[in-house]
Amino acid sequence: PDIATTYVAIAGSYQDNGQPGQSLEYANKAFAIRKKIFGDDHEEVADIYRIMVPALLQQGEGAQAMTILQKRVAIETKCTSTLEAAETYREIAGIHAESGEHELAVAFLEK
């Protein structure tokens, strides 16, 4: 997991410097390691999803970002606190609101 943690740090640095493609490259490397170690439904995997979403949105990949958010909220609902799931629902609502889907945004905020 230490290598995965390093990849996460590198991905975050690239994201902070406006390089979403590089960020995703390292996030995917970390994801592969953590998924192999922890499986699909683990908070360590959800943490990688947290890094991937902004990079995908910056690259115009809203549909893929939404898919990842749905996976993340499923893990958070099962494995972590309701606060983390609530934050993810708020993030999903924000994406819907930005795309003009206000009813969907409200539905996710009510969760």
N, C-alpha and C positions, 0 to 999 in steps of 0.2 A: 503493500500500500504506500510506502514512502515514495516510490517512483510516481505513483498516481498523484500523490499530493504535490509533488514537484510539477507535474504536468498541469495540475489545476492552477498553481501559482503562475506558471508561464501563460496559460490561457487567459487568466485574469489580467495579466500585464498587457498582453496584446489587445484585449478588449478595451482596457483603459486608454490605450494609445490609438484607438480607432482602427484596429486591424481585425475585423471580425473573421475573416477567412483564416488567418493564422490562429486566432483564438479557438475556432472550431476544430482546427487540426489537432491542437493539443488537448482540447476537451474530449475529443473522440478517443484519443490515446488513453486518457485517464478513465473514460467510460469503459473501454474494453477491459482494462485491468480490474476495475472495481466490480464490473458485472461478473467477471470470471471468479472473483474471490467471494463476493457477497450474494450473487444471484440478482434476479430482476427486481425484486421487491424489497429493497433495503434503502435506508436513508442516505447511505453513501452514494448510491446511484442517483437518488433524487437531487443530491447536491450538485452532481455533474449537470443534470438537466437545468438547474438554476443558472449555470454558466452559459449553457448553449442558447437559451431563449433570446437574450439580448443580441447576441451575434447573428442569430437567424433573422431576427426582426430587422437589423441593420442591413442585411443582405436582401431584404424584400421577400423572405421566406415565411410569411405569416402563417400559412397553413401548416407547415412543418413545426413552427414554434407552438402553434395551438395543440398539435398532436402531442408534443413533448410536455406541454403544460398539463394536459389531461393525464398523462402517465404519471407526472410528478404529483398531482393532487391525489391520485389513487394511492400512491405509496404513502404520502403524508397522512391520508385518512386512516390507513391501516397501521402505519408504523411509528408515526411521530405525533407531535402535538396538534391539536385542533387549530392553534394559532398559526402554525406554518401552512396548514391547509387553507385557512381563511385568507392569508396573504396571497396564496396562489390563486384562489377564486377572485380576489380583487384584481390581480394581474390579468387574468382571463377577461374579466369585465372591462378593464381598461382597453384591451385590444379590440373587443367588440364595440365599445363606445367610439374608438378612433375610426373604425370602419363603418360607422353609421348604424350599427345594429344595436340600437338603444334598448330594445326590449330584452335581448339576450344579455346585455350588460347588467340590467336590473335583476334579471333572474340569477345571475352568478353572484351579484352583490347580496342578494337575499339568502344565499346559502351560508 
